[in-house]
Amino acid sequence: MSLDLWVAILAGTLALAAPLVLAGIGEGFVERAGRINLGIEGMMIMGALSGVWAGSIGGPLLGLAAGILVGLLLAIGMNLVVYRLHANEIVVGLGVTMLGLGLSTFLFQLWIPSGTTNVTVQTITGSGNGPLAGIPVIGPILFGQSPLVYLAAVLLVAAWAVMRFTRFGLAVQAVGTDPASAALRGVRVQKVGASALLLGGALAGLGGAVITVGTIGSFTPDITAGRGYIVLAVVIMGRSRPIGIALGALLFAFLQSFALLSQSTSVTLPSEVYQSLPYLVTLIVLVITSRSQMRRLFRATRAPEAENAQDARDAGAGTARTR
Amino acid sequence: MTLSPQEMDRVVLARSISKNFGPVRALSEVSLTVRPGAVHALVGENGAGKSTLAKVLAGIERPSAGSMTLGGSAFAPRDRADAKNRGINMVPQQLSLVGELSLVENYLLAGRRRLANRRSARALLAATLERARVEVDLDAPTASLTQAHRQLGEIVVALAEGAHTLILDEPTASLGPLEVGGLFEHLRSLCALGTAVVLITHRLDEVRQVADDLTVLSHGQNVHHGSATGLEPAEIARLMVGELAAPPPRAARTPGEVVLEARGVVAGSLRDARLDGVDLTVRSGEVVGIAGVAGSGQNLLLDVLGGFVKPERGSVTLAGAPAGASAAGLLRAGMAWIPEERSEAVVPTMSLKENLGVYATAIGAAAVPAGAPSAEARLRAFDVRPAHPELVASGLSGGNQQKLLAARELGGDPAPRAVLAYGPTQGLDLRASQAIRERLVELAAQGAAVVVASHDLDEVLAVADRVVVMFGGRMIVDLPVGEAGTERIGRAMAGLAEPAPAAAGPATADPAAAGSAPADGPTPTQNQGDPE
């Protein structure tokens, strides 16, 4: 395979990773707050549809805003049903996903009946002609990207900063690990969880809109193709940390980009193999990281307990243990 | 109590506070004055209303009637945060530090600023630590701190939040004696800085140690309010529970055949000292007390006796159970077990009745045999409050959960053949403790072999016929209680007493060898004659 192809694959990786990173940042907050949003796929596809629709009316920026708004509305509904009316969050999440997949197809067909030409909107494309984009290899990969890719990177850093440097970030961690103590400390558990979920919904909607408005320019049913689930996998792989989410998203996006572009090379495999490759590898990585996480979790919960008990005893005894 | 003008502007006055929970009257017309710069002890039996009163002061519960003032102006906190803003903070019994976050982050968590400035928060906490002369790691996740440090950390965070009145709900319940001493020093130095401390406790000797003022609650009513100086623990106890019957004289019991026996047990665990060849024989009708500072191996020994830990070498036999029986096998053969952590034995999500019947369910006994006492009767027999069989166990206070556990283990029918109990009266008030101890002795009188371990030496001495002291995984003293003075046992617990015999293994626990230290009076002889 030629160098040009590799450049194209890597440039495609960043472009494909952007929606995953955006939705992943949001889901990272949700999961660190001890909740899970299985409706992410539905929120993304609704965001994708509304992005194209609003984009066709008022341009791509309005499309992105519409994506955010629709994701936010779905998350508000989910928060209401799950945390106010106490429905099961797994079932409701899956329901939101199914609703999103079905409703987006239905609305799309109302908007553009079959037989008519699909609407294409202007996409937010990379400038491509900055001075740095001229650098061979690195230029097109790093500096020729769509502004949305840079937006994803900026939000990644912002998410890290929010987690580390704001009270909200601390509250999210507290609520996720120890809601009882957090409540005793005066944190409003429900409110923090709801904020995280709304943030997750808004970013999932944005991620969906980025798929359509950012790169493709049009909507087709099932355009998200399971990316919502991939986001969940990426967040779990990355342990809800921004850097982990970024790495997970890049891995999946690379495989996807590789599968798309290497089909045109001399390596001839059935295209289905290429298409399933990203999911297969994600599955394997997920199993590997989960195992190491389980081990870490086990150590974290068991070992300190034992040590604490021991420490307390040592202190109480005032003597060093002989063994 | 007379108050100086300086004290007046921060004094917390509660007048005729009442609190009802449904039909239950938890507090009835209780008045209280908390002076700045003083430790105010709040004592009473389980369920006397101490925690409720504390929660009212801290804004967690609202009083049904009565009023409070703070420094002369009305004080009616809407919630805990409101009370906190006025400078009254409570350190609850169940600590409220988030385990994954450090103390600095826990402090920031409840702050008012949106941005978390770690550096300034750290500086503030460090300064507070220094003032209070405490050393706690500010940057480690609090889950990795010791219980005592978490307790101190919680206090330090409260102080840094600007508390001038601190309410501590049983801070010493899970601390060892040295840690308690350290905590009290810190409290005293805080008082010297003008902080008021309300200390809820069960341990009456602590009142004498540290308290300036004392409020005694009994059944939701204030039965004493005033200075703590000059009050002996016995007098306080009388105030709390009325006249307490003296423990019945120890009836002489002749030990019968061997019921429970451990031979040459070698076992290891992460949580406790490694057992290094322990022999223990418990006869029918005998109460053996195991003393030792925490971590000396007594916990592991009880686990081995109960069949929860398989010894690497040696054997445990219970009369009537097959050799090497599992914990379930021992249970069927009549072993009762009260662990140190009651959470290991009480299922919080099950009802009281289900908790009482949990073994029958596990074994598969279909129905309660006819004529067996009802769940309610069993609960009443152990004074579990409320004795409501359908109540979920997590709804009980800690002390009442302990009583529930005792009701299941000690109040079953048929009576247990052997009892293993670690700190069976922890968290219980005097009357309930005495009832449990009497029950243990009664079981022994009916022929059970009873083993009681505790860090509380008084508890061991109160029930045991024979006292065994463990140190570093070995049994270093085995004496009849008559010869086991507090001082002698105390020295042995510190590992000071008899020098360990040169040969390790079974000889370690040989009573003759262990008891024959030259410095320690006459050689005990009562166990030498026992056929092994």
Interface residues (C-beta under 8 A of the other chain):
Chain A: R164 F165 T166 R167 F168 G169 L170 A171 Q173 A174 T177 D178 A180 S181 A182 L184 R185 G186 V187 P304 A306 E307 N308 A309 Q310 D311 A312 R313 D314 A315 G316 A317 G318 T319 R321 T322 R323
Chain B: R80 A81 K84 P92 Q94 L95 S96 L97 V98 G99 E100 L101 E105 N106 L108 L109 A110 G111 R113 R114 L115 A116 R118 A143 S144 L145 T146 Q147 A148 S174 L175 G176 P177 L178 E179 L270 R271 D272 A273 R274 V293 A294 G295 S296 H455 G472 G473 A494 G495
